[in-house]
Amino acid sequence: MAMVMHSGYSSGDHPPSIVPAYKAFPSETLDERGAISKKIGDNPSTSETPANLRPFESPSGSPIEWIPSYSSFINRAQRRLQDCSLTRVLPAGFPARVDSPLTWTGSELRKEEYTIPLTGEEILEIERGLRDFKESKLPISLITRQTFRLPTLGPRLIGLGASLYNGRGFFVLRGLNPKRYSSEENVLIYVGISCWVAERRGRQDEHNNMLYLTSSVAPDNVRQAPYSNVQQPYHTDIGDILALYTLGQAYKGGRSKLASTGAIYNELAETRPDHIDTLRSPEWIFDTFGRSGEPYYKRPLLFNQGGKMVFAFSRRILTGSEVSPRTKGIPDMTEAQADALDALHFTADKHALTLDDGQLGDILFWNNMSIVHARQGFVDGGPMNQKRHLLRLWLRNEELAWETPEVLRSAWDAAYASDDVSEEQWPIVPIMDRDHVTTQRRSSGHG
């Protein structure tokens, strides 16, 4: 049995050719990868403006970078495929493939399938709900389906919320004009709509912030990854459902990219079962960056939750970055792990949907347990002085939620378990605390 790389070439008796591998990926992906390898230090997706962050390599020489290198991935995969001891059998209990509406490839989707336009009457209903809530004088933390009433749109949103678990796993709600509302009103509208999609809201950092929004209070080269304008490799966040409300768009780039975990799993299971074995291994080293008594902890990246394949990882915590250097002395990533991590990334990119038609006022919802996501690098400015400005919520539908993998429960509990709304912080304007955007860790992902 010849082993086949996920990028479309067979190992056979000889090392695979690089050329067929390139053909398996979209040309725009190759351009981005080429920009990374040829122009170190440039923003990978918007190379007109340098981003002052360059691909990071472990000081110990581990063959892995935070910003993935396609050429490094192919060269490493060639070496690995010459190893006759690579397993060709999936781990016990892991299916040959998963098939559900949650398994899709971006190129097969039509925009009208996932874009949900609001009608004029629905927008008026949202504005009535906003007016009534403001008149109630209640705090934001008490927004519920009972206090932010949407009698017609609400049931529709409940159905869309169910589709995040049982349907395609994401949708874009379109039609709001955030310029019509104040900063506070935009937050109230966003939270009011979101409570009908999924009622439970999560704390996004160690400061109990319920809303994620930032400002360019520090240079890109000292900001943590989520706060900078550099490309974000594929990853997941903490929590079940993620939501992003677009209040401002970048001059160039900054688009979100979504990839189905089912599509990623199916391709890797068919072509590189050794990657599935590596990804589900509990031997991955997660750097704590000095935030706890231990320098690192270990757990899998892939979980089999009753036949549902769940990825949970943040690449920066595995590889380190220039802003977050890997802690000295912790175990290096193995070559098998580096190969699997890059294969995950580039397989995700092959199947991804780039939301390249995003509009001001869009609200994007997706299932964080069935989708991995990435973000293009971006450039603010231009003739209209455009600035990327998004609000993020972590949500959960308690009735439909999948079982959380046991080793992730403490992180999920930190986000969702508390019922004490008095602890909640709701920043209405971007956070201007330099220390926050240069040291804050948890909202950037796992760890």
CORSULDA-V647154 format. One line per field, one symbol per residue. phi: phi as a letter, one per 40 degrees, with the letter a starting at -180 (. if undefined). A space follows every 50 residues. Layout:
phi: ???
This chain:
phi: .ccbccchbbcfcbdcccddccccbdccccccccccccbdhcccbbccbd bgbbdbbdccgdcabcccbccccccccdcccccccdcbbcddgcccabba dccabdcccbdccbcbcccdccccccccccdcccccgccdcbcbcccbcb cccddccccccccccbbcgaabcbhcbcccbcdccccccccccccccacc bbccaccgccbbabbccacdcbccdccbbcdbccabbchcbbbbbccabc caggccbbbcccccddccccbadccccccccccccbccfgcacbcabbac bbbbbggccbcaabcdccbgaccbdcccgcdccccccccccccdcccdcc ccbcccbdbdgcbbbacccbabbaaccabchgdcfcbcabbbbbbacccb dcccddcccccccccbccbcccccbbccbdcbcdcccbbcbcccich
